Structure formats: C-alpha cells, structure tokens
Amino acid sequence: MKPHSSYFRRRGSALILVFWCLLLLSLAVFGVVEIVELSVEHAAHDQTDVDARALAASGVAIGEASQVLRDDPLLRQEVSPGHGFRVTIESEDARFNLNFLLLTNHRDVLVNLFTRWGMKMDEAQHAADSLYDWVTPGDLPSLNGAKADAYEKAGLPQRPSHQPFQSWREVALVMGMDAVAAAKPDWQDSFTLWSDGALDVNEAPAERIAALFGVDTGRAEYLVKTRDGRDGIPGTLDDVPLNAASLQAGLGLTDIQMKAMQNEIMFGSSVRRIESVGRAADARATISVVVRLNETPQQLLVWSER
C-alpha cells in the first residue's frame, strides 16, 4: 500500500505543479495582451496628436495669405467629424511695441495704461521708469526707476541689460513688474517685441488708443465702435477704416497734438499674429506665429507651439 500511496502523492504534486504553470502562463499571456493594448492606445493617442498639429499648421498656412480677412470662413474648417481647425488673426501692431515706447521715451503711455489697469500712480511711474532704466545705458536712475544699485540693495540677482528686451521672461525681472502682473495678469497681451513700432489705430482696442493719446476711454471706445462696423470686429469687410482726419476729429485732437504723434501711429500693418488651434478627436494643438507679410519670402518673426 505504501508504494501505491507514494505514487498517487507524486502524481498529485505533479498535477499541482502543472496547474501553477498554467496559471503563470495565463498571467503572462494576459500581461502581454494588456501591454499590446496599451501600446495600441498610446500609438493611437500619438497619432491624434500628430493629426492635431498637422491641422493647426494647415490653419497657419491659410492665415498667412495676406488677402484673408479675420472673418473669412476658410479660417474655421471641419475637415471630418471631430477633426478641424480654428484660426484667429490680428495685427501685431495693434499691440504696443514695448522697446519702441521705451527707446522713444514714451513712458507716459505706459503710465496711462498701467493706471487704467487699476495701478496707483506711484506704482505705475515706478514700473515705467524701471523699464526705461533697464534698456537705457548709464548708472543714474530715473526719478522713480531702478538701476543696478537698486537691485543689489533689494537682494535681487538680476541687473539691467542696457539693451532692448528680448523676451517676456526678461521683462518680468524688472522692478515694479510684479505690481503690473498683479493688476493685469495677462499684461503681455497688450505688448509686442516684434512689431514695426507705431500703433495700428485701425485694429488697436480703445484702451490702447486712449493710453497712447491720453484721452478719455469713452471717447476712444466710441471711435472704435464706429471703426469696427456692425459686427464689432476689426479687420472685417464692414469696417470704416480711420485716417488722420477721422482719428483727429474722433479724439478731439489739435493739429499740434496730431503732428506730435504722427510717428507713433499707423493706419494698417503688414505684421500679422496668427493663432491656429488644430483638433483631432480629444487632441488639441495650438500654433502661434508672427509674420511680416509684405516681404518675399514672408519673414517669420515668431513660431511657438503648445
């Protein structure tokens, strides 16, 4: 009986071992299947990202056509269900060129703008003068500004570069810009470093026109409302473009005031900001460019993606 019993015990042990092997094999198979499924999903996700970027790039190409207006149906396309792009266009000169304002010593425009954002006068003057001191040479600060000594005393590592700004990151280092950011978190949207300099009054919002000329915002708002036509959008077919005479009359400016500002304004821009958002299923891709249109080939000034 004992040899027979030992035989069955060995067979039972072997059977349990087989079951364990089958279980381990099953787990391995399920693991491989799971990995394959994840790889497929990842590949599909990567493909939708690629598709979204390609659609965004297509939108940019259309936006770069100089004859396309910002209300053109070509800028909003659905190429297939869940796949398409939407493009917005604006004049880059509708923003203040920060370097131009500082290097032509128009700090008053910055003070006007900052106080319209709710900053106190002393805060606005400190920020404007500090920006001026950053880009201009010498060690003598402006009345409300800051040169290298002020940063050292404040325990700050940065120092004025005495050169035009090259990036928004550099602008944010300037003393007083923390107060600007607190009053207007999206302050960068009012400025550019890449335009021709003068403000495009045919596309600039009322706030910037009022700050440039130092006039009442309500007067500038009425002027802009008339300029933009019934749809209220600048750069479309129903606009009533401004010229020197209508601008002067609309803002109530004297001949002397207009002559003093003639180099600070323009009535049309060749520098265009294009933002294209591509959509493919759940994926999104945004491409923003700044391009100069009146050159052959067109001059690309900025390209950024997110």
ZAMARGU-4260 file (C-alpha; in steps of 0.2 Angstrom, whole numbers, plus 5000, padded with zeros to 4 digits):
<rodrens>
0) 5000/5000/5000 | 5014/5012/5004 | 5022/5012/4986 | 5005/5014/4979 | 5001/5029/4990
5) 5018/5037/4986 | 5014/5035/4968 | 4997/5045/4970 | 5006/5058/4980 | 5019/5061/4966
10) 5005/5062/4953 | 4996/5075/4964 | 5011/5085/4966 | 5014/5085/4948 | 4996/5090/4944
15) 4998/5105/4956 | 5014/5110/4948 | 5005/5109/4931 | 4991/5120/4937 | 5004/5133/4944
20) 5012/5133/4927 | 4996/5135/4918 | 4991/5149/4930 | 5008/5158/4927 | 5007/5156/4909
25) 4989/5163/4909 | 4995/5178/4919 | 5010/5181/4907 | 4998/5180/4892 | 4986/5192/4900
30) 5001/5203/4904 | 5006/5203/4886 | 4989/5207/4880 | 4987/5222/4892 | 5004/5228/4886
35) 4999/5227/4867 | 4983/5236/4871 | 4992/5250/4880 | 5004/5251/4866 | 4990/5252/4853
40) 4981/5265/4863 | 4997/5275/4865 | 5001/5274/4847 | 4983/5280/4843 | 4985/5294/4855
45) 5001/5299/4847 | 4993/5299/4830 | 4979/5311/4836 | 4992/5322/4842 | 5001/5322/4826
50) 4985/5325/4816 | 4980/5340/4828 | 4997/5348/4825 | 4995/5345/4806 | 4978/5353/4806
55) 4985/5368/4816 | 4999/5370/4804 | 4986/5370/4789 | 4977/5384/4798 | 4993/5394/4800
60) 4996/5392/4781 | 4979/5399/4777 | 4981/5413/4789 | 4997/5419/4781 | 4988/5423/4765
65) 4988/5442/4765 | 4971/5443/4757 | 4962/5433/4770 | 4952/5443/4782 | 4949/5438/4800
70) 4930/5434/4797 | 4934/5423/4782 | 4925/5405/4783 | 4942/5397/4777 | 4948/5401/4795
75) 4936/5389/4803 | 4935/5372/4795 | 4929/5355/4800 | 4938/5343/4788 | 4929/5327/4796
80) 4919/5323/4811 | 4930/5329/4826 | 4944/5335/4816 | 4947/5353/4811 | 4955/5370/4815
85) 4950/5387/4820 | 4962/5402/4816 | 4962/5420/4824 | 4971/5434/4816 | 4976/5451/4822
90) 4988/5465/4818 | 5004/5463/4828 | 5005/5482/4828 | 4988/5483/4837 | 4999/5480/4852
95) 5012/5492/4860 | 5030/5488/4855 | 5037/5489/4872 | 5055/5493/4866 | 5049/5506/4854
100) 5039/5515/4868 | 5055/5515/4880 | 5068/5519/4867 | 5057/5534/4861 | 5055/5539/4879
105) 5036/5537/4879 | 5035/5532/4897 | 5019/5542/4899 | 5010/5530/4888 | 5014/5516/4900
110) 5009/5526/4915 | 4992/5530/4906 | 4990/5511/4903 | 4995/5505/4920 | 4984/5517/4929
115) 4969/5511/4918 | 4973/5494/4924 | 4970/5500/4942 | 4988/5503/4947 | 4991/5518/4959
120) 5001/5532/4951 | 5017/5529/4961 | 5017/5511/4956 | 5014/5515/4938 | 5028/5528/4937
125) 5040/5516/4946 | 5036/5502/4934 | 5038/5513/4919 | 5054/5521/4924 | 5061/5505/4929
130) 5058/5498/4912 | 5066/5513/4904 | 5081/5511/4916 | 5083/5493/4911 | 5085/5496/4892
135) 5095/5513/4893 | 5113/5515/4896 | 5121/5523/4912 | 5120/5521/4931 | 5110/5536/4935
140) 5092/5530/4938 | 5076/5539/4933 | 5066/5548/4946 | 5055/5533/4950 | 5066/5520/4942
145) 5080/5507/4946 | 5097/5504/4940 | 5109/5491/4946 | 5111/5498/4964 | 5093/5496/4967
150) 5093/5478/4963 | 5108/5475/4973 | 5101/5484/4989 | 5084/5474/4986 | 5095/5457/4986
155) 5090/5453/4969 | 5102/5444/4957 | 5096/5452/4941 | 5104/5468/4933 | 5098/5480/4919
160) 5105/5474/4902 | 5105/5491/4895 | 5099/5483/4879 | 5081/5481/4871 | 5071/5467/4879
165) 5072/5450/4870 | 5059/5440/4879 | 5045/5442/4891 | 5054/5432/4904 | 5067/5447/4905
170) 5053/5460/4906 | 5046/5451/4921 | 5063/5453/4930 | 5061/5472/4931 | 5057/5480/4947
175) 5039/5485/4948 | 5033/5472/4935 | 5026/5462/4950 | 5013/5476/4953 | 5009/5476/4934
180) 5006/5457/4934 | 4995/5459/4950 | 4984/5472/4942 | 4984/5464/4924 | 4989/5445/4924
185) 4988/5445/4905 | 4998/5461/4903 | 5009/5453/4889 | 4994/5453/4878 | 4995/5472/4876
190) 5013/5472/4871 | 5024/5465/4857 | 5043/5465/4854 | 5041/5461/4836 | 5030/5474/4828
195) 5036/5489/4817 | 5034/5501/4832 | 5020/5513/4829 | 5002/5508/4835 | 4990/5502/4821
200) 4975/5513/4826 | 4964/5503/4814 | 4965/5487/4824 | 4970/5493/4842 | 4957/5492/4856
205) 4950/5508/4863 | 4961/5506/4879 | 4977/5507/4870 | 4972/5521/4859 | 4966/5531/4874
210) 4983/5527/4883 | 4993/5532/4868 | 4984/5549/4866 | 4980/5552/4884 | 4961/5554/4881
215) 4946/5549/4889 | 4942/5530/4887 | 4924/5533/4882 | 4929/5544/4868 | 4941/5531/4861
220) 4928/5517/4863 | 4915/5527/4853 | 4928/5529/4839 | 4932/5511/4839 | 4914/5506/4839
225) 4912/5516/4823 | 4928/5510/4815 | 4924/5491/4818 | 4907/5492/4809 | 4891/5482/4814
230) 4900/5466/4818 | 4911/5475/4831 | 4926/5465/4824 | 4941/5475/4817 | 4949/5469/4801
235) 4932/5463/4793 | 4923/5469/4777 | 4911/5481/4786 | 4925/5491/4794 | 4925/5510/4792
240) 4944/5512/4792 | 4952/5528/4801 | 4963/5540/4793 | 4972/5555/4800 | 4957/5567/4798
245) 4944/5555/4806 | 4956/5550/4820 | 4959/5568/4824 | 4941/5573/4824 | 4935/5557/4834
250) 4948/5560/4848 | 4946/5579/4848 | 4964/5582/4845 | 4973/5598/4839 | 4984/5600/4824
255) 4999/5601/4836 | 4994/5585/4845 | 4992/5576/4829 | 5009/5582/4822 | 5017/5576/4838
260) 5010/5559/4837 | 5012/5556/4818 | 5027/5544/4821 | 5018/5534/4834 | 5003/5529/4824
265) 5000/5519/4808 | 4983/5515/4799 | 4987/5497/4793 | 5000/5484/4797 | 5010/5471/4787
270) 5014/5461/4803 | 5001/5448/4807 | 4999/5437/4823 | 4991/5421/4818 | 4985/5408/4831
275) 4978/5391/4825 | 4971/5378/4835 | 4970/5361/4827 | 4958/5347/4834 | 4958/5329/4831
280) 4947/5319/4842 | 4952/5323/4860 | 4969/5330/4855 | 4972/5349/4853 | 4987/5358/4846
285) 4990/5377/4846 | 5002/5386/4834 | 5005/5404/4836 | 5016/5414/4824 | 5020/5432/4820
290) 5024/5435/4802 | 5028/5450/4791 | 5018/5449/4775 | 5025/5462/4764 | 5041/5453/4760
295) 5046/5439/4748 | 5048/5427/4755 | 5037/5431/4770 | 5048/5435/4786 | 5043/5423/4801
300) 5047/5433/4817 | 5040/5421/4830 | 5034/5402/4830 | 5028/5394/4846 | 5018/5378/4849
305) 5008/5371/4864
</rodrens>
